[in-house]
Amino acid sequence: MLTDSAQVVVPDLRGFGESNKPQTSLDSYGAAGQVRSLLALIDELELGEVVRGGYDVGSGVTHELARTQPEIVRAMVLGPPLPGIGSRSLSAASQREFWYQCLHHTELVEQLIDGRPEQVRSYLRHIWSRWSGPDFVVTDTDLDDLVDRYGSPGHFCASIAWYRTGPDAYDLSAPTAHPGPRSTVPLTLLWPKLDPLSPPEWAEEVDLYYTDADVRPVDGIGYFLPANNHT
């Protein structure tokens, strides 16, 4: 859709897809490390200013890029999550979904999931099925591709290393009365109406963090915005 009017680059963030997966340190998997990698790619490809799109980890990385290097980012098109989650993540309804963040901080991941293709398949099938919109069906082809990427030893752990370098849902429960300087980078925020992790009403705090935010609700879509919505 965009290739006729723009140069489109879709990098695999560290720990995902075909990116390398260093085992010696978690530093490169956190927000600052991911931003360093993106800046190096932007410089190598001589892209100049970019319009960044992303969701999930991609949203967090893009927010950090725009916060620390605003001159590089012309605009952002993101999905949740975004800053401002506050104590709402500790509600009973939210904790029914946020359990995975706590799990990712434990050695149970290595003991029960990583390097075990069938367990990886079951885990990802559960997540995709539970958090997607009602019309989305997880196919065996989708799962085959994911297991090919994340079923080998160390690959699933690399894909959750982002969580192990940063705050989990409990750490994000601090009040947001002083969020710091707002980002001036224009933001288009596509917010799925059926997102069980970040319900649409959580968009009310977006203006605390961005001076130019356009929130656009997306009907019939769950958390996995790109997979659930092909329009």
Protein Blocks (a to p, Z undefined) as FASTA:
>chain_A
ZZmmoccdddddehiajbccdfkbcklmmmklmmmmmmmmmmmnonmpaddddehjlmmm
mmmmmmmmmmlpmbdcdddddehklmmlmpmklmmmmmmmmmmmpmklmmmmgoplklmm
mmmmmmmmmmmcfkbccdfklmmmmmmmmmpghklmmmmmmmmmmccfklmmpcckbnoj
adfbdcdddddfklmklgfklmmmmmmmbcbdcddddehiafklmlmpcZZ
